Amino acid sequence: MKVQINPKLCQGHGRCYDLAPGLFGDDDEGYGQVLGDGTVTPEAEHHARLAVLNCPEHAVELLEEG
């Protein structure tokens, strides 16, 4: 499972990195960015799902691999 942010939709609300700081950070302009390659560990899955559900722009996506 991986997370990604659609940069065309992100408005910089910061909920992703507030809810899942191990998965997301912010860039120089305050927009969300995925840390590392976006891989979500089983321990971080709950936080990843919270970030997806709480993004007002629906810019955060969870990709199920398999």
CHARMM-style PDB file with segment names, atoms N, HN, CA, C and O in Angstrom:
ATOM      1  N   MET     1       0.851  -1.172   0.000  1.00  0.00      PROA
ATOM      2  CA  MET     1       0.000   0.000   0.000  1.00  0.00      PROA
ATOM      3  C   MET     1       0.896   1.235   0.000  1.00  0.00      PROA
ATOM      4  O   MET     1       1.902   1.300   0.706  1.00  0.00      PROA
ATOM      5  N   LYS     2       0.501   2.202  -0.807  1.00  0.00      PROA
ATOM      6  HN  LYS     2      -0.316   2.149  -1.380  1.00  0.00      PROA
ATOM      7  CA  LYS     2       1.260   3.460  -0.887  1.00  0.00      PROA
ATOM      8  C   LYS     2       0.302   4.641  -0.872  1.00  0.00      PROA
ATOM      9  O   LYS     2      -0.871   4.520  -1.224  1.00  0.00      PROA
ATOM     10  N   VAL     3       0.833   5.787  -0.453  1.00  0.00      PROA
ATOM     11  HN  VAL     3       1.786   5.885  -0.166  1.00  0.00      PROA
ATOM     12  CA  VAL     3       0.071   7.036  -0.514  1.00  0.00      PROA
ATOM     13  C   VAL     3       0.698   7.931  -1.577  1.00  0.00      PROA
ATOM     14  O   VAL     3       1.888   7.844  -1.879  1.00  0.00      PROA
ATOM     15  N   GLN     4      -0.140   8.782  -2.122  1.00  0.00      PROA
ATOM     16  HN  GLN     4      -1.107   8.852  -1.877  1.00  0.00      PROA
ATOM     17  CA  GLN     4       0.351   9.814  -3.045  1.00  0.00      PROA
ATOM     18  C   GLN     4      -0.517  11.047  -2.890  1.00  0.00      PROA
ATOM     19  O   GLN     4      -1.647  10.976  -2.406  1.00  0.00      PROA
ATOM     20  N   ILE     5       0.024  12.165  -3.305  1.00  0.00      PROA
ATOM     21  HN  ILE     5       0.942  12.222  -3.698  1.00  0.00      PROA
ATOM     22  CA  ILE     5      -0.700  13.433  -3.286  1.00  0.00      PROA
ATOM     23  C   ILE     5      -0.780  13.953  -4.711  1.00  0.00      PROA
ATOM     24  O   ILE     5       0.226  14.021  -5.419  1.00  0.00      PROA
ATOM     25  N   ASN     6      -1.980  14.317  -5.120  1.00  0.00      PROA
ATOM     26  HN  ASN     6      -2.797  14.262  -4.546  1.00  0.00      PROA
ATOM     27  CA  ASN     6      -2.160  14.929  -6.431  1.00  0.00      PROA
ATOM     28  C   ASN     6      -1.833  16.415  -6.281  1.00  0.00      PROA
ATOM     29  O   ASN     6      -2.607  17.155  -5.675  1.00  0.00      PROA
ATOM     30  N   PRO     7      -0.703  16.859  -6.822  1.00  0.00      PROA
ATOM     31  CA  PRO     7      -0.296  18.256  -6.638  1.00  0.00      PROA
ATOM     32  C   PRO     7      -1.242  19.261  -7.292  1.00  0.00      PROA
ATOM     33  O   PRO     7      -1.253  20.433  -6.916  1.00  0.00      PROA
ATOM     34  N   LYS     8      -2.028  18.817  -8.260  1.00  0.00      PROA
ATOM     35  HN  LYS     8      -2.019  17.865  -8.565  1.00  0.00      PROA
ATOM     36  CA  LYS     8      -2.989  19.720  -8.897  1.00  0.00      PROA
ATOM     37  C   LYS     8      -4.174  20.010  -7.989  1.00  0.00      PROA
ATOM     38  O   LYS     8      -4.851  21.024  -8.157  1.00  0.00      PROA
ATOM     39  N   LEU     9      -4.430  19.124  -7.027  1.00  0.00      PROA
ATOM     40  HN  LEU     9      -3.880  18.300  -6.891  1.00  0.00      PROA
ATOM     41  CA  LEU     9      -5.562  19.300  -6.120  1.00  0.00      PROA
ATOM     42  C   LEU     9      -5.160  19.887  -4.769  1.00  0.00      PROA
ATOM     43  O   LEU     9      -5.968  20.556  -4.125  1.00  0.00      PROA
ATOM     44  N   CYS    10      -3.933  19.647  -4.337  1.00  0.00      PROA
ATOM     45  HN  CYS    10      -3.277  19.104  -4.861  1.00  0.00      PROA
ATOM     46  CA  CYS    10      -3.493  20.076  -3.003  1.00  0.00      PROA
ATOM     47  C   CYS    10      -3.547  21.598  -2.878  1.00  0.00      PROA
ATOM     48  O   CYS    10      -3.045  22.328  -3.733  1.00  0.00      PROA
ATOM     49  N   GLN    11      -4.166  22.054  -1.795  1.00  0.00      PROA
ATOM     50  HN  GLN    11      -4.574  21.461  -1.100  1.00  0.00      PROA
ATOM     51  CA  GLN    11      -4.268  23.488  -1.513  1.00  0.00      PROA
ATOM     52  C   GLN    11      -3.462  23.901  -0.280  1.00  0.00      PROA
ATOM     53  O   GLN    11      -3.501  25.062   0.126  1.00  0.00      PROA
ATOM     54  N   GLY    12      -2.734  22.955   0.314  1.00  0.00      PROA
ATOM     55  HN  GLY    12      -2.702  22.011  -0.016  1.00  0.00      PROA
ATOM     56  CA  GLY    12      -1.858  23.277   1.430  1.00  0.00      PROA
ATOM     57  C   GLY    12      -2.546  23.396   2.775  1.00  0.00      PROA
ATOM     58  O   GLY    12      -2.075  24.138   3.637  1.00  0.00      PROA
ATOM     59  N   HSD    13      -3.642  22.691   2.980  1.00  0.00      PROA
ATOM     60  HN  HSD    13      -4.024  22.088   2.280  1.00  0.00      PROA
ATOM     61  CA  HSD    13      -4.335  22.740   4.270  1.00  0.00      PROA
ATOM     62  C   HSD    13      -3.508  22.110   5.389  1.00  0.00      PROA
ATOM     63  O   HSD    13      -3.632  22.502   6.550  1.00  0.00      PROA
ATOM     64  N   GLY    14      -2.668  21.139   5.044  1.00  0.00      PROA
ATOM     65  HN  GLY    14      -2.568  20.821   4.102  1.00  0.00      PROA
ATOM     66  CA  GLY    14      -1.758  20.544   6.019  1.00  0.00      PROA
ATOM     67  C   GLY    14      -2.333  19.431   6.869  1.00  0.00      PROA
ATOM     68  O   GLY    14      -1.665  18.957   7.788  1.00  0.00      PROA
ATOM     69  N   ARG    15      -3.527  19.007   6.595  1.00  0.00      PROA
ATOM     70  HN  ARG    15      -4.070  19.392   5.849  1.00  0.00      PROA
ATOM     71  CA  ARG    15      -4.117  17.943   7.408  1.00  0.00      PROA
ATOM     72  C   ARG    15      -3.367  16.633   7.253  1.00  0.00      PROA
ATOM     73  O   ARG    15      -3.264  15.864   8.209  1.00  0.00      PROA
ATOM     74  N   CYS    16      -2.837  16.363   6.054  1.00  0.00      PROA
ATOM     75  HN  CYS    16      -2.921  16.987   5.277  1.00  0.00      PROA
ATOM     76  CA  CYS    16      -2.120  15.099   5.842  1.00  0.00      PROA
ATOM     77  C   CYS    16      -0.908  15.013   6.768  1.00  0.00      PROA
ATOM     78  O   CYS    16      -0.718  13.997   7.437  1.00  0.00      PROA
ATOM     79  N   TYR    17      -0.097  16.050   6.816  1.00  0.00      PROA
ATOM     80  HN  TYR    17      -0.252  16.875   6.273  1.00  0.00      PROA
ATOM     81  CA  TYR    17       1.091  15.959   7.659  1.00  0.00      PROA
ATOM     82  C   TYR    17       0.800  16.203   9.127  1.00  0.00      PROA
ATOM     83  O   TYR    17       1.632  15.872   9.971  1.00  0.00      PROA
ATOM     84  N   ASP    18      -0.341  16.766   9.461  1.00  0.00      PROA
ATOM     85  HN  ASP    18      -1.017  17.035   8.775  1.00  0.00      PROA
ATOM     86  CA  ASP    18      -0.754  16.834  10.864  1.00  0.00      PROA
ATOM     87  C   ASP    18      -1.210  15.461  11.365  1.00  0.00      PROA
ATOM     88  O   ASP    18      -0.911  15.075  12.495  1.00  0.00      PROA
ATOM     89  N   LEU    19      -1.930  14.735  10.523  1.00  0.00      PROA
ATOM     90  HN  LEU    19      -2.172  15.049   9.605  1.00  0.00      PROA
ATOM     91  CA  LEU    19      -2.482  13.436  10.910  1.00  0.00      PROA
ATOM     92  C   LEU    19      -1.504  12.281  10.727  1.00  0.00      PROA
ATOM     93  O   LEU    19      -1.581  11.291  11.455  1.00  0.00      PROA
ATOM     94  N   ALA    20      -0.609  12.386   9.792  1.00  0.00      PROA
ATOM     95  HN  ALA    20      -0.546  13.190   9.201  1.00  0.00      PROA
ATOM     96  CA  ALA    20       0.335  11.303   9.503  1.00  0.00      PROA
ATOM     97  C   ALA    20       1.726  11.873   9.228  1.00  0.00      PROA
ATOM     98  O   ALA    20       2.209  11.803   8.098  1.00  0.00      PROA
ATOM     99  N   PRO    21       2.376  12.437  10.255  1.00  0.00      PROA
ATOM    100  CA  PRO    21       3.676  13.076  10.034  1.00  0.00      PROA
ATOM    101  C   PRO    21       4.780  12.117   9.589  1.00  0.00      PROA
ATOM    102  O   PRO    21       5.799  12.559   9.058  1.00  0.00      PROA
ATOM    103  N   GLY    22       4.595  10.829   9.794  1.00  0.00      PROA
ATOM    104  HN  GLY    22       3.767  10.470  10.225  1.00  0.00      PROA
ATOM    105  CA  GLY    22       5.580   9.864   9.325  1.00  0.00      PROA
ATOM    106  C   GLY    22       5.464   9.580   7.842  1.00  0.00      PROA
ATOM    107  O   GLY    22       6.381   9.018   7.243  1.00  0.00      PROA
ATOM    108  N   LEU    23       4.348   9.963   7.243  1.00  0.00      PROA
ATOM    109  HN  LEU    23       3.603  10.420   7.729  1.00  0.00      PROA
ATOM    110  CA  LEU    23       4.109   9.699   5.829  1.00  0.00      PROA
ATOM    111  C   LEU    23       4.174  10.952   4.961  1.00  0.00      PROA
ATOM    112  O   LEU    23       4.494  10.882   3.774  1.00  0.00      PROA
ATOM    113  N   PHE    24       3.865  12.101   5.569  1.00  0.00      PROA
ATOM    114  HN  PHE    24       3.604  12.158   6.533  1.00  0.00      PROA
ATOM    115  CA  PHE    24       3.769  13.344   4.807  1.00  0.00      PROA
ATOM    116  C   PHE    24       4.559  14.455   5.476  1.00  0.00      PROA
ATOM    117  O   PHE    24       4.745  14.466   6.693  1.00  0.00      PROA
ATOM    118  N   GLY    25       5.012  15.376   4.664  1.00  0.00      PROA
ATOM    119  HN  GLY    25       4.861  15.367   3.675  1.00  0.00      PROA
ATOM    120  CA  GLY    25       5.645  16.594   5.138  1.00  0.00      PROA
ATOM    121  C   GLY    25       5.123  17.726   4.280  1.00  0.00      PROA
ATOM    122  O   GLY    25       4.191  17.551   3.495  1.00  0.00      PROA
ATOM    123  N   ASP    26       5.733  18.892   4.437  1.00  0.00      PROA
ATOM    124  HN  ASP    26       6.490  19.034   5.075  1.00  0.00      PROA
ATOM    125  CA  ASP    26       5.322  20.016   3.595  1.00  0.00      PROA
ATOM    126  C   ASP    26       6.526  20.522   2.822  1.00  0.00      PROA
ATOM    127  O   ASP    26       7.672  20.391   3.253  1.00  0.00      PROA
ATOM    128  N   ASP    27       6.236  21.100   1.674  1.00  0.00      PROA
ATOM    129  HN  ASP    27       5.305  21.206   1.323  1.00  0.00      PROA
ATOM    130  CA  ASP    27       7.310  21.658   0.864  1.00  0.00      PROA
ATOM    131  C   ASP    27       7.568  23.105   1.283  1.00  0.00      PROA
ATOM    132  O   ASP    27       7.008  23.572   2.275  1.00  0.00      PROA
ATOM    133  N   ASP    28       8.396  23.803   0.547  1.00  0.00      PROA
ATOM    134  HN  ASP    28       8.851  23.423  -0.259  1.00  0.00      PROA
ATOM    135  CA  ASP    28       8.766  25.180   0.890  1.00  0.00      PROA
ATOM    136  C   ASP    28       7.593  26.147   0.858  1.00  0.00      PROA
ATOM    137  O   ASP    28       7.651  27.214   1.469  1.00  0.00      PROA
ATOM    138  N   GLU    29       6.535  25.783   0.152  1.00  0.00      PROA
ATOM    139  HN  GLU    29       6.488  24.917  -0.344  1.00  0.00      PROA
ATOM    140  CA  GLU    29       5.366  26.653   0.050  1.00  0.00      PROA
ATOM    141  C   GLU    29       4.202  26.184   0.926  1.00  0.00      PROA
ATOM    142  O   GLU    29       3.121  26.770   0.884  1.00  0.00      PROA
ATOM    143  N   GLY    30       4.419  25.129   1.719  1.00  0.00      PROA
ATOM    144  HN  GLY    30       5.298  24.653   1.752  1.00  0.00      PROA
ATOM    145  CA  GLY    30       3.386  24.648   2.621  1.00  0.00      PROA
ATOM    146  C   GLY    30       2.456  23.593   2.054  1.00  0.00      PROA
ATOM    147  O   GLY    30       1.500  23.187   2.714  1.00  0.00      PROA
ATOM    148  N   TYR    31       2.727  23.149   0.845  1.00  0.00      PROA
ATOM    149  HN  TYR    31       3.504  23.479   0.309  1.00  0.00      PROA
ATOM    150  CA  TYR    31       1.902  22.105   0.248  1.00  0.00      PROA
ATOM    151  C   TYR    31       2.385  20.737   0.717  1.00  0.00      PROA
ATOM    152  O   TYR    31       3.573  20.544   0.976  1.00  0.00      PROA
ATOM    153  N   GLY    32       1.461  19.797   0.825  1.00  0.00      PROA
ATOM    154  HN  GLY    32       0.496  19.954   0.615  1.00  0.00      PROA
ATOM    155  CA  GLY    32       1.805  18.462   1.275  1.00  0.00      PROA
ATOM    156  C   GLY    32       2.678  17.730   0.280  1.00  0.00      PROA
ATOM    157  O   GLY    32       2.566  17.909  -0.932  1.00  0.00      PROA
ATOM    158  N   GLN    33       3.554  16.898   0.827  1.00  0.00      PROA
ATOM    159  HN  GLN    33       3.646  16.752   1.812  1.00  0.00      PROA
ATOM    160  CA  GLN    33       4.357  16.033  -0.018  1.00  0.00      PROA
ATOM    161  C   GLN    33       4.566  14.710   0.696  1.00  0.00      PROA
ATOM    162  O   GLN    33       4.628  14.653   1.924  1.00  0.00      PROA
ATOM    163  N   VAL    34       4.670  13.665  -0.079  1.00  0.00      PROA
ATOM    164  HN  VAL    34       4.619  13.712  -1.077  1.00  0.00      PROA
ATOM    165  CA  VAL    34       4.882  12.329   0.457  1.00  0.00      PROA
ATOM    166  C   VAL    34       6.343  12.190   0.843  1.00  0.00      PROA
ATOM    167  O   VAL    34       7.236  12.602   0.102  1.00  0.00      PROA
ATOM    168  N   LEU    35       6.577  11.606   2.007  1.00  0.00      PROA
ATOM    169  HN  LEU    35       5.852  11.271   2.609  1.00  0.00      PROA
ATOM    170  CA  LEU    35       7.944  11.342   2.440  1.00  0.00      PROA
ATOM    171  C   LEU    35       8.377   9.978   1.912  1.00  0.00      PROA
ATOM    172  O   LEU    35       7.592   9.030   1.916  1.00  0.00      PROA
ATOM    173  N   GLY    36       9.599   9.882   1.468  1.00  0.00      PROA
ATOM    174  HN  GLY    36      10.236  10.652   1.465  1.00  0.00      PROA
ATOM    175  CA  GLY    36      10.114   8.623   0.936  1.00  0.00      PROA
ATOM    176  C   GLY    36       9.374   8.219  -0.321  1.00  0.00      PROA
ATOM    177  O   GLY    36       9.000   9.061  -1.137  1.00  0.00      PROA
ATOM    178  N   ASP    37       9.164   6.907  -0.468  1.00  0.00      PROA
ATOM    179  HN  ASP    37       9.467   6.223   0.196  1.00  0.00      PROA
ATOM    180  CA  ASP    37       8.487   6.407  -1.668  1.00  0.00      PROA
ATOM    181  C   ASP    37       6.988   6.231  -1.471  1.00  0.00      PROA
ATOM    182  O   ASP    37       6.298   5.734  -2.362  1.00  0.00      PROA
ATOM    183  N   GLY    38       6.479   6.636  -0.305  1.00  0.00      PROA
ATOM    184  HN  GLY    38       7.039   7.039   0.419  1.00  0.00      PROA
ATOM    185  CA  GLY    38       5.041   6.571  -0.054  1.00  0.00      PROA
ATOM    186  C   GLY    38       4.545   5.254   0.494  1.00  0.00      PROA
ATOM    187  O   GLY    38       3.343   5.073   0.688  1.00  0.00      PROA
ATOM    188  N   THR    39       5.460   4.329   0.747  1.00  0.00      PROA
ATOM    189  HN  THR    39       6.437   4.476   0.589  1.00  0.00      PROA
ATOM    190  CA  THR    39       5.053   3.032   1.290  1.00  0.00      PROA
ATOM    191  C   THR    39       4.458   3.210   2.678  1.00  0.00      PROA
ATOM    192  O   THR    39       5.010   3.908   3.528  1.00  0.00      PROA
ATOM    193  N   VAL    40       3.317   2.559   2.885  1.00  0.00      PROA
ATOM    194  HN  VAL    40       2.869   1.991   2.194  1.00  0.00      PROA
ATOM    195  CA  VAL    40       2.615   2.624   4.169  1.00  0.00      PROA
ATOM    196  C   VAL    40       2.818   1.299   4.893  1.00  0.00      PROA
ATOM    197  O   VAL    40       2.435   0.242   4.393  1.00  0.00      PROA
ATOM    198  N   THR    41       3.418   1.367   6.063  1.00  0.00      PROA
ATOM    199  HN  THR    41       3.729   2.226   6.470  1.00  0.00      PROA
ATOM    200  CA  THR    41       3.584   0.157   6.870  1.00  0.00      PROA
ATOM    201  C   THR    41       2.241  -0.203   7.504  1.00  0.00      PROA
ATOM    202  O   THR    41       1.360   0.650   7.614  1.00  0.00      PROA
ATOM    203  N   PRO    42       2.080  -1.455   7.920  1.00  0.00      PROA
ATOM    204  CA  PRO    42       0.830  -1.824   8.595  1.00  0.00      PROA
ATOM    205  C   PRO    42       0.538  -0.945   9.815  1.00  0.00      PROA
ATOM    206  O   PRO    42      -0.622  -0.659  10.111  1.00  0.00      PROA
ATOM    207  N   GLU    43       1.578  -0.524  10.514  1.00  0.00      PROA
ATOM    208  HN  GLU    43       2.520  -0.757  10.273  1.00  0.00      PROA
ATOM    209  CA  GLU    43       1.401   0.327  11.695  1.00  0.00      PROA
ATOM    210  C   GLU    43       0.910   1.727  11.333  1.00  0.00      PROA
ATOM    211  O   GLU    43       0.254   2.381  12.144  1.00  0.00      PROA
ATOM    212  N   ALA    44       1.220   2.185  10.136  1.00  0.00      PROA
ATOM    213  HN  ALA    44       1.753   1.654   9.477  1.00  0.00      PROA
ATOM    214  CA  ALA    44       0.842   3.537   9.708  1.00  0.00      PROA
ATOM    215  C   ALA    44      -0.445   3.569   8.889  1.00  0.00      PROA
ATOM    216  O   ALA    44      -0.900   4.644   8.497  1.00  0.00      PROA
ATOM    217  N   GLU    45      -1.033   2.411   8.627  1.00  0.00      PROA
ATOM    218  HN  GLU    45      -0.663   1.538   8.945  1.00  0.00      PROA
ATOM    219  CA  GLU    45      -2.210   2.361   7.755  1.00  0.00      PROA
ATOM    220  C   GLU    45      -3.368   3.198   8.293  1.00  0.00      PROA
ATOM    221  O   GLU    45      -4.028   3.899   7.526  1.00  0.00      PROA
ATOM    222  N   HSD    46      -3.622   3.135   9.582  1.00  0.00      PROA
ATOM    223  HN  HSD    46      -3.086   2.565  10.206  1.00  0.00      PROA
ATOM    224  CA  HSD    46      -4.714   3.924  10.173  1.00  0.00      PROA
ATOM    225  C   HSD    46      -4.508   5.415   9.913  1.00  0.00      PROA
ATOM    226  O   HSD    46      -5.444   6.120   9.534  1.00  0.00      PROA
ATOM    227  N   HSD    47      -3.286   5.889  10.116  1.00  0.00      PROA
ATOM    228  HN  HSD    47      -2.526   5.317  10.424  1.00  0.00      PROA
ATOM    229  CA  HSD    47      -2.989   7.310   9.906  1.00  0.00      PROA
ATOM    230  C   HSD    47      -3.092   7.695   8.429  1.00  0.00      PROA
ATOM    231  O   HSD    47      -3.541   8.793   8.102  1.00  0.00      PROA
ATOM    232  N   ALA    48      -2.682   6.807   7.552  1.00  0.00      PROA
ATOM    233  HN  ALA    48      -2.317   5.914   7.818  1.00  0.00      PROA
ATOM    234  CA  ALA    48      -2.800   7.067   6.119  1.00  0.00      PROA
ATOM    235  C   ALA    48      -4.268   7.215   5.733  1.00  0.00      PROA
ATOM    236  O   ALA    48      -4.630   8.122   4.983  1.00  0.00      PROA
ATOM    237  N   ARG    49      -5.105   6.327   6.243  1.00  0.00      PROA
ATOM    238  HN  ARG    49      -4.811   5.591   6.852  1.00  0.00      PROA
ATOM    239  CA  ARG    49      -6.535   6.396   5.930  1.00  0.00      PROA
ATOM    240  C   ARG    49      -7.169   7.671   6.500  1.00  0.00      PROA
ATOM    241  O   ARG    49      -8.042   8.265   5.867  1.00  0.00      PROA
ATOM    242  N   LEU    50      -6.737   8.086   7.678  1.00  0.00      PROA
ATOM    243  HN  LEU    50      -6.028   7.604   8.192  1.00  0.00      PROA
ATOM    244  CA  LEU    50      -7.228   9.345   8.250  1.00  0.00      PROA
ATOM    245  C   LEU    50      -6.855  10.528   7.354  1.00  0.00      PROA
ATOM    246  O   LEU    50      -7.666  11.427   7.130  1.00  0.00      PROA
ATOM    247  N   ALA    51      -5.634  10.519   6.850  1.00  0.00      PROA
ATOM    248  HN  ALA    51      -4.975   9.788   7.031  1.00  0.00      PROA
ATOM    249  CA  ALA    51      -5.192  11.607   5.965  1.00  0.00      PROA
ATOM    250  C   ALA    51      -6.036  11.647   4.700  1.00  0.00      PROA
ATOM    251  O   ALA    51      -6.427  12.722   4.246  1.00  0.00      PROA
ATOM    252  N   VAL    52      -6.317  10.480   4.129  1.00  0.00      PROA
ATOM    253  HN  VAL    52      -5.998   9.606   4.497  1.00  0.00      PROA
ATOM    254  CA  VAL    52      -7.151  10.414   2.923  1.00  0.00      PROA
ATOM    255  C   VAL    52      -8.542  10.974   3.213  1.00  0.00      PROA
ATOM    256  O   VAL    52      -9.060  11.787   2.447  1.00  0.00      PROA
ATOM    257  N   LEU    53      -9.136  10.546   4.304  1.00  0.00      PROA
ATOM    258  HN  LEU    53      -8.716   9.886   4.926  1.00  0.00      PROA
ATOM    259  CA  LEU    53     -10.505  10.954   4.637  1.00  0.00      PROA
ATOM    260  C   LEU    53     -10.626  12.422   5.027  1.00  0.00      PROA
ATOM    261  O   LEU    53     -11.689  13.023   4.871  1.00  0.00      PROA
ATOM    262  N   ASN    54      -9.545  12.997   5.530  1.00  0.00      PROA
ATOM    263  HN  ASN    54      -8.681  12.509   5.656  1.00  0.00      PROA
ATOM    264  CA  ASN    54      -9.613  14.367   6.040  1.00  0.00      PROA
ATOM    265  C   ASN    54      -9.067  15.430   5.099  1.00  0.00      PROA
ATOM    266  O   ASN    54      -9.065  16.610   5.448  1.00  0.00      PROA
ATOM    267  N   CYS    55      -8.608  15.045   3.923  1.00  0.00      PROA
ATOM    268  HN  CYS    55      -8.610  14.086   3.639  1.00  0.00      PROA
ATOM    269  CA  CYS    55      -8.138  16.039   2.960  1.00  0.00      PROA
ATOM    270  C   CYS    55      -9.354  16.702   2.316  1.00  0.00      PROA
ATOM    271  O   CYS    55     -10.114  16.037   1.612  1.00  0.00      PROA
ATOM    272  N   PRO    56      -9.551  17.997   2.544  1.00  0.00      PROA
ATOM    273  CA  PRO    56     -10.735  18.656   1.992  1.00  0.00      PROA
ATOM    274  C   PRO    56     -10.740  18.729   0.471  1.00  0.00      PROA
ATOM    275  O   PRO    56     -11.800  18.888  -0.135  1.00  0.00      PROA
ATOM    276  N   GLU    57      -9.599  18.619  -0.139  1.00  0.00      PROA
ATOM    277  HN  GLU    57      -8.738  18.490   0.354  1.00  0.00      PROA
ATOM    278  CA  GLU    57      -9.501  18.692  -1.602  1.00  0.00      PROA
ATOM    279  C   GLU    57      -9.454  17.311  -2.252  1.00  0.00      PROA
ATOM    280  O   GLU    57      -9.423  17.201  -3.478  1.00  0.00      PROA
ATOM    281  N   HSD    58      -9.450  16.255  -1.433  1.00  0.00      PROA
ATOM    282  HN  HSD    58      -9.476  16.344  -0.437  1.00  0.00      PROA
ATOM    283  CA  HSD    58      -9.342  14.866  -1.919  1.00  0.00      PROA
ATOM    284  C   HSD    58      -8.076  14.671  -2.748  1.00  0.00      PROA
ATOM    285  O   HSD    58      -8.076  13.960  -3.753  1.00  0.00      PROA
ATOM    286  N   ALA    59      -6.997  15.319  -2.304  1.00  0.00      PROA
ATOM    287  HN  ALA    59      -6.997  15.896  -1.488  1.00  0.00      PROA
ATOM    288  CA  ALA    59      -5.723  15.233  -3.020  1.00  0.00      PROA
ATOM    289  C   ALA    59      -4.894  14.029  -2.584  1.00  0.00      PROA
ATOM    290  O   ALA    59      -3.994  13.603  -3.308  1.00  0.00      PROA
ATOM    291  N   VAL    60      -5.188  13.481  -1.410  1.00  0.00      PROA
ATOM    292  HN  VAL    60      -5.919  13.827  -0.822  1.00  0.00      PROA
ATOM    293  CA  VAL    60      -4.432  12.340  -0.893  1.00  0.00      PROA
ATOM    294  C   VAL    60      -5.113  11.060  -1.342  1.00  0.00      PROA
ATOM    295  O   VAL    60      -6.320  10.887  -1.175  1.00  0.00      PROA
ATOM    296  N   GLU    61      -4.316  10.164  -1.915  1.00  0.00      PROA
ATOM    297  HN  GLU    61      -3.335  10.304  -2.051  1.00  0.00      PROA
ATOM    298  CA  GLU    61      -4.848   8.898  -2.411  1.00  0.00      PROA
ATOM    299  C   GLU    61      -4.079   7.733  -1.802  1.00  0.00      PROA
ATOM    300  O   GLU    61      -2.873   7.821  -1.569  1.00  0.00      PROA
ATOM    301  N   LEU    62      -4.780   6.662  -1.553  1.00  0.00      PROA
ATOM    302  HN  LEU    62      -5.760   6.590  -1.742  1.00  0.00      PROA
ATOM    303  CA  LEU    62      -4.197   5.433  -1.049  1.00  0.00      PROA
ATOM    304  C   LEU    62      -4.253   4.411  -2.167  1.00  0.00      PROA
ATOM    305  O   LEU    62      -5.326   4.110  -2.689  1.00  0.00      PROA
ATOM    306  N   LEU    63      -3.110   3.886  -2.530  1.00  0.00      PROA
ATOM    307  HN  LEU    63      -2.238   4.131  -2.106  1.00  0.00      PROA
ATOM    308  CA  LEU    63      -3.024   2.925  -3.625  1.00  0.00      PROA
ATOM    309  C   LEU    63      -2.820   1.530  -3.052  1.00  0.00      PROA
ATOM    310  O   LEU    63      -1.809   1.256  -2.406  1.00  0.00      PROA
ATOM    311  N   GLU    64      -3.764   0.672  -3.288  1.00  0.00      PROA
ATOM    312  HN  GLU    64      -4.586   0.895  -3.814  1.00  0.00      PROA
ATOM    313  CA  GLU    64      -3.660  -0.712  -2.849  1.00  0.00      PROA
ATOM    314  C   GLU    64      -2.815  -1.451  -3.879  1.00  0.00      PROA
ATOM    315  O   GLU    64      -3.152  -1.472  -5.063  1.00  0.00      PROA
ATOM    316  N   GLU    65      -1.735  -2.050  -3.437  1.00  0.00      PROA
ATOM    317  HN  GLU    65      -1.462  -2.034  -2.475  1.00  0.00      PROA
ATOM    318  CA  GLU    65      -0.872  -2.796  -4.340  1.00  0.00      PROA
ATOM    319  C   GLU    65      -1.278  -4.255  -4.332  1.00  0.00      PROA
ATOM    320  O   GLU    65      -1.761  -4.775  -3.326  1.00  0.00      PROA
ATOM    321  N   GLY    66      -1.079  -4.899  -5.448  1.00  0.00      PROA
ATOM    322  HN  GLY    66      -0.687  -4.477  -6.265  1.00  0.00      PROA
ATOM    323  CA  GLY    66      -1.360  -6.311  -5.395  1.00  0.00      PROA
ATOM    324  C   GLY    66      -1.803  -6.845  -6.646  1.00  0.00      PROA
ATOM    325  OT1 GLY    66      -2.078  -8.040  -6.744  1.00  0.00      PROA
TER     326      GLY     66
END
